[in-house]
Amino acid sequence: AKLRLEFDGPGSSRGKGFDELRDAHTKANENHEQNALFVKNLTHEFRQEVQHIRMQAVQEVQQGQIKMASANHEIAVLDNKLWQQEAKAAEATRDNQANKGLEQEIVQSRT
């Protein structure tokens, strides 16, 4: 069964169905356009938020890398100081052993 609408003009009893259908179609198009605009705006806001989060993450990573480089520099400085202290300790140990050797020579030479 086919539905056939005849249009006798605006306001006629048979034209009312057409008017209602046209109005409903117009309203549906307006709603569709509003929804499409809403989704477009929401998508734009979402993309901006994602971009903001990405930029924040990049900044945090860069700050972390700077902190890591600074910490690595401090470690290198402390390693160097430790190496110098170890070298001084080794030299003091050698001097101490040499002094003990001299003391023994002196004691032996007196006897």
Buried (B, 14 or more C-beta within 10 A) or exposed (E): EEEEEEEEEEEEEEBEBBEEEEEEEEEEEEEEEEEEEEEEEEEEEEEEEEEEEEEEEEEEEEEEEEEEEEEEEEEEEEEEEEEEEEEEEEEEEEEEEEEEEEEEEEEEEEE
